[in-house]
Amino acid sequence: MLNQINCIIFSTLLFLISVLGIFLNQKNILIMLMSLEMMFLTLGFNLISSSIYLDDVAGQIFALLILTVAAAESSIGLAILVIYYRIRNIITIELMNLTKG
């Protein structure tokens, strides 16, 4: 069974992997979005494990709200990428500054 320290270590490792995914791969926007989503998931996992350990429901409700915002952010980001791909036929970070209005 996982105790609190193991959950925090696991959550920290996943968060660091997602930070590395954002900073080391700055050319592929899809991997950056997946890394950002993994950051939100590790934050939710940390809140849920702390909520279970402290026997409090507030952390679980807050984790549910974070996951809802993360899902909305992910769907909007992917919709923007699909529209951008239909216009340019390529998805690169270098050409994203052309969309500034």
C-alpha positions in Angstrom: 0.0 0.0 0.0 1.2 3.5 -0.8 1.8 5.8 2.1 1.9 9.6 1.9 5.7 9.9 1.3 5.6 7.5 -1.7 2.6 9.4 -3.2 4.5 12.7 -2.9 7.7 11.3 -4.4 5.7 9.7 -7.3 3.8 13.0 -7.9 7.1 15.0 -7.8 8.8 12.7 -10.2 5.9 12.9 -12.7 5.8 16.7 -12.4 9.6 16.9 -13.0 9.2 14.7 -16.1 6.5 16.9 -17.4 8.6 20.0 -16.8 11.5 18.4 -18.7 9.0 17.6 -21.5 8.1 21.2 -21.8 11.6 22.7 -21.7 13.5 20.0 -23.6 11.1 19.7 -26.4 10.2 23.2 -27.6 9.5 22.3 -31.2 6.5 20.0 -31.0 3.4 21.7 -29.6 1.5 18.4 -29.1 4.2 17.1 -26.7 4.1 20.4 -24.9 0.4 20.2 -24.5 0.7 16.6 -23.2 3.3 17.7 -20.7 1.1 20.5 -19.5 -1.8 18.0 -19.1 0.5 15.7 -17.2 1.4 18.6 -14.8 -2.3 19.1 -14.1 -2.8 15.4 -13.5 0.1 15.1 -11.1 -1.2 18.1 -9.2 -4.6 16.4 -9.0 -3.0 13.2 -7.8 -1.1 15.0 -5.1 -4.3 16.8 -3.9 -6.2 13.5 -3.8 -3.5 11.6 -2.0 -3.2 14.5 0.6 -6.9 14.6 0.9 -7.1 10.9 1.6 -4.3 11.1 4.1 -5.8 14.1 6.0 -9.4 12.6 5.7 -10.7 15.8 4.1 -13.0 16.1 1.1 -11.9 19.7 0.1 -8.8 18.4 -1.7 -10.8 15.9 -3.7 -13.3 18.6 -4.8 -10.4 21.0 -5.7 -8.8 18.2 -7.7 -12.0 17.6 -9.6 -12.1 21.3 -10.5 -8.5 21.3 -11.7 -9.2 18.3 -13.9 -12.2 20.0 -15.3 -10.2 23.1 -16.2 -7.4 20.9 -17.6 -9.9 19.1 -19.9 -11.3 22.3 -21.1 -7.8 23.7 -21.8 -6.8 20.6 -23.6 -9.9 20.6 -25.9 -9.6 24.3 -26.7 -5.9 23.9 -27.4 -6.4 20.9 -29.7 -9.2 22.7 -31.5 -6.9 25.7 -32.2 -4.2 23.3 -33.4 -6.7 21.6 -35.8 -7.7 24.9 -37.3 -4.1 26.1 -37.6 -3.2 22.8 -39.3 -6.0 23.2 -41.8 -4.8 26.7 -42.7 -1.0 26.1 -42.8 -0.8 22.2 -43.3 2.0 22.1 -40.7 2.2 22.6 -36.9 5.5 24.1 -35.8 6.3 26.5 -32.9 8.5 28.7 -35.1 5.5 29.6 -37.3 3.1 30.3 -34.4 4.1 33.9 -34.2 2.4 34.5 -37.5 -1.0 34.1 -35.8 -0.5 37.1 -33.6 -3.0 39.7 -34.5 
